[in-house]
Amino acid sequence: MGGLYEQAVQVLRNNDRGGFTAPAQGLYPYQWLWDSGFNAMGWLHLDERRAWQELFSLFEGQWPDGMVPHIVFHKKQESYFPGPEVWGTVGRGCASSVITQPPILATAVRYLYEHARDHAFARESAKALYPRILAYHRWLYQARDPNRTGLVAVVHPWATGMDNSPAWDEPLRRVPTEGVPPYERKDLLYAKPEERPRKEEYDRYLWLLYFFRRLNFDQRAIFRESPFKVIDVGFNAILHRANQDLYALAVMLGEEPHEIQEWIVEAQVGFQALWDREDNFYYSLDLITGRRIRVKTSAGFLPLFAGIPGEGRARRLAEHFREWVRHVRYALPSVHPLEPSFEGTRYWRGPVWVNVNWMLAEAFWDYGYDDLAERLRNDTLELIRRFGFREYYHPKTGEGRGGKDFSWTAALALVWRLLTRDEDAPAA
Ligand code: DGY
């Protein structure tokens, strides 16, 4: 069975599908965008070439207009719904979904580049990936911020990566369900219903998918007409961080970073609209109503990962963090435990997620809140030790939920050096 370090390595190796990493056996058999970013960083500690390969595989699914889809369907698998034929992209290059996901890719490339041992290979790979990421970010601004607010919209909850976050409840209620053909969920074969989004959400997820198909994937029309259109604070924080990492890469690779600089400046202005002075917290914005969505979710902390808040706002967020964790055993619940929508077991409605813990710990270290960063690290380690490499964990009991042997949980444990080979060695 081996120690924890060995188990983390095994999780990645077992989920390796030859060039890309499935997030979890059965439940997620294809390649997902933001999973790939975190997984590539984990692979770096095992196999440097394989780490770069993860990102090249993902870009096989990039669309000619620059869009990077949230799922790339390299090879048909029966265990997942909705597959490529439902998305309607079979035969269109590499079959994929038609929406994107939090753009962590430039951050991953910078991480691989800066931690490389094979510098020549890293430079060659980063040079090859740089224009593809630039085209992707350009697409995000052209297709999802046509009015140049500095913040990009998402048109589907799946694009936020935090599918059933209660922040989406109200905007999603406007999405109809009529006309969705009968379907059979496969996720429920691998995870308990109480750990997954509800049917009323799935019906709407699918309505949007078929709506985008009816619009023939015309991205302008999708932006104009989607009944679900939000500025997700988490997505934009990850993008803003990615732009700074892309800027750093441009400088290191001798590329012209002017356009990236503009995105960075415009986002700094745009983020002002997401700060709520009454609650001293960041919220997403519903573009249909023009109102901030005042539900406290872990995404509201992510502007710290992007270096957005100044000292004062960072202090307020640190206070929020301390208050949130008083209600739970393990940091950080994905929803404030006193929100009426909090459910400790259900996906993005309360459980702890390791990728958020990692991003936030990085942020707290940068802002000098070392105690909070340590708390996130230690809690994550304890969760893994007690309950394994799960997809998410109940913040009160710690019990693992969702997928088992989840790739980014293992990958980030390696990135974070939570687990080392030494730890596996028998005590002297
Ligand atoms: C799923 O299938 O649950 C995914 O989150 C969609 O991307």
Boltz pocket constraint, residues with backbone or C-beta under 6 A from the ligand:
constraints:
  - pocket:
      binder: B
      contacts: [[A, 27], [A, 70], [A, 81], [A, 158], [A, 161], [A, 163], [A, 187]]
      max_distance: 6.0
